[in-house]
């Protein structure tokens, strides 16, 4: 099964502090083990909310809210990794995507690159990768989107791919199939979905091929330990796995 493991933003990240190099190397080694066996499929980290933009759609109109801001309705339904020339280009694609969804929210955040966390100097004219986070709503949580809406979204994703903008996308199973893990000094409390929302901004994610949810929770224990032992994480199967979960 494929699971997305998401950790939430923390005060150090929100303050714009780069992670300690020891943490970066330890996380790299941890992820590297899964990459070597072909079980690490994707992952990305995001910076502070000041590097993000929230798009709110209501009544056919979009309101753009640049960060910094605090979390509100941070329950994701899908994530799309975009590679663009400018932030304005990413916002244009996000607005088109959101108009197809109807009333709701999207978050657009810059993906951390090696030079953003102090691993190397920034190259000249570096690529701009943005993570589009589609927020969950009643239709995504219940699986009740119309075939017309699904077709329109699929057509836009194809257009984005053809334009060289869409790098990867992941649709998440409804939160009823997920787990929320709250670590405090490495002690774990597990909450079963569904979840109405999360008020914690997503700080990053990893997509792994794992045997079952028990293995996913075990992986999160190591993940949280590397992050310092106190963290909130969500575990969600990917949508195409949901029927057999």
C-alpha positions, 0 to 999 in steps of 0.5 A: 500500500502507498501511504503519505506521511505528513508532518506539521509545521513547527515554530523553528520552521515558521521563524525561518530557521534552517534545520540543524545539519545533523537533522538534515543528514539523519533524515536523509539517511532515514529516507535513503534506506527506503529509496534504496529498496524502491519504497520511497516514492516522493517527498518534499518539505515546505518553508514558513507560511511567509513563503506561501499563498492561500487561495479562497474560492467563494461564489466563483471568485478567488481571494488571494491571501499571501503569508504569513498566516496561521493554520485554519482548515489544513486537511488535504485532499490532494497535492500537486508538485508544480515546476514553474518559472514564476510564482505568478505562473503557479498562482494562475494554474492554482486559480484555474484548478480552484475554480473547477473545485468550487467553493473551498481553499487551496494553499500554494507553498514553495518547496524547500530546495537544498540551497534553502536549507544550507546544503549548497549555494543557490545556483543561477536561475534556480528552478521554482517548485511549488506544492499545490495543496487542495484542501478537503471538502465534503465531496472529497471526504465522501467521494461524491464528486460528479463525473463531470467535475472529475473529468474537468480536473483530469483534463486540467492536470493533463494540460499542466503535464503537457505544459511541463508544469505538473511534475507529480500529483497524489490524491489522498483517500478520505480522512476516515481511512487515516490516522493522526499521530501526536508525539510528545517526548516520543510518547505517542497518541493515535487518533482515528479519522475522520477529521473535520480539519487540522489547524496545523500547517503542513511542513512536509510529506513523504510517500512510501510503499508500506505493508499496512498502516501498522508499518506506517505508524512504526515509520512515523515513530522514527520520523518523529524521533528525528524531528525531536520527539514532539510532533504531529503527523497524519498518515493517509493512504493514497486514493488509488489504494483506498478500495483495498484498504 
